[in-house]
Amino acid sequence: MNQTNFQYTPYYKNTIWEDGCLMTNYVIGYRFYDYTDMASNDADLQELFVELAWPNLIGNGFTPRYAYYHMWNSEGSGMVRKFSGPIHDLGLDYAWTFEQAPELPMKLSWDIVYNDGTGSVVNDTTGAYIVGPVDHDWSHMVWGLSTSIQALGGKITPGIWYQNSMEDTVNTEDELWGGISYSISF
């Protein structure tokens, strides 16, 4: 299902327990998903989230992560009106740099996701979009490769990701996609 969307994400991030193996990086935020190919009441979503990472727990460039997301529709009507619920994401990052290009840090990521009932929008064989009930199950794995570049007064992060779908009530297809983000800190 090819859909164009923009994601707007204000967030706060910080670190606690900086001096030990339990050093925890955390991000608390809100995200708005703006699907431009569909009517707002039929597709746009909102999300609150908490993301945790422990960069000193394993070491050698490996960082285990956990994230909790709670999604819901952006408007009270339309086909995503029952699209709500929690999602749990367990992940592991591996970060490295090339000696020839230390300003270009690389990150390989792996995530496995447990969908605890958040609905899905699928494109059926007729081309119509349908929201269906979702099984409470491990729904997909995502593999990614990204880098970050300091430019234009902020950080530009291009990446490529591949998703293995494991639960057909969430997504019937494996997917490959790329993206680019720009962030500024203040």
N, C-alpha and C positions, 0 to 999 in steps of 0.2 A: 504494500500500500504506500504509494508515494504521496506525501503531503508536505507542503511547505509550512514551517512554523518558526516563529520567533519566540525566544524565551527571555523574559525579563526577570532578573534575580537580584534584589537587594539582600545583603546578608551581613552578618558580623562574624569575624573569626578571631580566634585567640589561642593561647596555649596555657595549659596548667601542668603542674608538676614537672617543670622544665629540667630539673637536675637528676633525673633518674630514668630507669628503664621503662617506667610507666608514664613518661612524658606523653601528654595527650593534646593533639591539635583538634580543635573543634570549630565547626561552622554551624550557625543557626540562621535560618533564612526563610524567605518566601519566594515562590516562583510563579509567574504567570505564563501559561502556554497560549500563544496567539496563533491559531491555525488560520492562515490567510485564504486557504482554498475552500473554506466552508463557512457557513453562517456562524457567528459567535455563539449563539445559544445552542448550536448543535455540536460544537467541538471544543471551544476554549475551556481551559482547566486552570485550577489554582492548586498550590501545594505549599505546605509548611514542612520544614525538614530540619533534622539534626544529623550532622556528619561527624564521625569520630575517626581519628587515625593515630596509630602508635608507632612513630618512626624509630624509636630506640628499642622496641620490644625484641625484634629479631636481629636487626643490624644488617650490615653488608648490602645496603641498598633496598632491602625488603621492608615494606610497610603494610601491616594488616589494617583493615578498615571495617567499620560498621556504619550503616546509615539507616535512619528511619524517615520515611516519607509518608505524609498523609495528604491524599488528593481529594478534590471535589470539583464539581462543575462551577463555571464562573457565573452562570445565570440560572435561575430557577426553572426554566422550561427547556424544551428541546430534547434531543435524543441522549444527551449525556447527563440528564437530571439525576440518574441513579449511579453515576460514576463517582464513587467515593469509597474510601477505605485506606488501610495502611499497606505499606510495602516495606519489606526488610531486605537490605542489601549487604551481603558479606563480600569483602574484596581483599585483594592483595596487589600491591604495586611493587614493581622493581624499577629503580631509577639508576641511571648511569650517564656518564659523559664520555665523549671521545677525546683522547688526549690532543688531537689536532683541532678540536672545536669545543673547548670547555664552556663557551658561552651558549651552546646549544644542548641543554640537558634533555635527555630522552626518558620517557616513562612507558613501560609496558604494564598494562593493567588487566586484571581478571576479576570479574564479579559474578556471583550467583545470587539470584533474586527469588525471594519468597513473596508471592502476591497473596495477601490475606483478604481478597475479595474485591479489590478495585476493579471496576468494569473495564471493558475494552471496546474500542470502536474498530470494526472490521469491515473490509470491502468485500461484499458477497459477489457471487458470480454474475449478478445483473449490474454491478457497478454501484449499487446502493450501499450506504454506510449504515451499519446496524450496531446497536449496543447490546451486548449479551451478558448473561450472568457468567461469573468467573469462578472457577474452582479454586479453593484455598490450597495452593500447592507451589512447589518450586517451578517457576514459570519460564525462566531463561537464564542463559549465561552470556556475558558480554566480554569480548577480548578487545583490547585497544592499544594503540601506539600513538603517542603524542609528544610534542615538544613545546617549549615556551620561549618566546623571543621578546626581549625588552625593546619596545619601539613606540613611537608616537605618544610618548608620555605615559605609557601603560604597558600592559603585557598582552601579546598576541599569542594565542594557543591554537595551532592547527592540529588535527588528529584524524585518525581513521579507526573505525570500530566494526566488529562483526558480532552479530547476535545469533546464538543457537537457541531457537525456541523449543521449549520442552512441554509446554501446556497449550493445546490448541484453543482453549477458551480465552486465552490472552492474545496469542498471535499464532497463526497457522504457518507462517513462513520464517525461514532464517533470513537475516537482512545484513547488508553491508552498506555503511554510510560514512561520509566524511563530514567534518564541520570545522568551523573556525570561531573562536571567541575572542573578544577584546575586553579587558578589564582594567579599571583604574582603582587605585587605593587612595583614600584620604582620611 
